[in-house]
């Protein structure tokens, strides 16, 4: 007997930005949520790491200024 293929209607969005692009695509995903079985918005790992490094540097500078 042949295997039945399960058809799903999925949407995965991989974006570069974490500050503005991810919230934008999350907003759009919420608008079309009823048209898809599964929606996932993923920021690229490289961009996420870069943003985390910038924030860590900013926190260090702020602590240095405070002391």
N, C-alpha and C positions, 0 to 999 in steps of 0.2 A: 504494500500500500504506500502511496506517495505521501510525503510529509506535507502537512498544511502549513503555509506561511502565515504567520500572524502579522497582519499589517497594522502598523501604528503610525500615528501622525505626530512625529516629534520635531522639535525645533531646538537647536543648540546654537547660541551666538557666542563667538569668541571675539572679545574686543581688546584693543590695546590699552585704553585708558581705564583707570580705576576711579578717578575723581569725578569725571563728568559723563563719560561714555557708559559705564556700568549702570548708574542710576537712570540714564536716558533709556537704555535698552530694557531695564527692569520695568520702567513705566510702559513702554510699548508692549512688552510681554504681557503685562496685566490687562492691557486693552484687548488683546486677541487671545487671552487664555482659554476661552470657550471653544476656539477653533482648533486647538491642539491637545493631544493627550499629555504631553510632557514638554515643558519649556525650561531651558537652563541658560543663564547668562554667565559666562566665565571670563574673567579678565586674564590676559596672558600672564604666565608666571614671571617673565622677565620684567614686565611693566610693574607688576605688583611688588617685586623685590626692589626695584628702583625707587618706587614711592616710599616704601618702608625705610630705605636708607636715607632718603631726604628728610623724612620725619625724624629719624633718630638723630641726624646731624642738627636739625633745628632744635630738638629737645636739649641736646648737649650745649648748644650756643645759649639757649635761654637759661639753663642752669648756671652757666659760666657768668652770664650777665647778672643773675640774681645774687651771686656770691661775691 
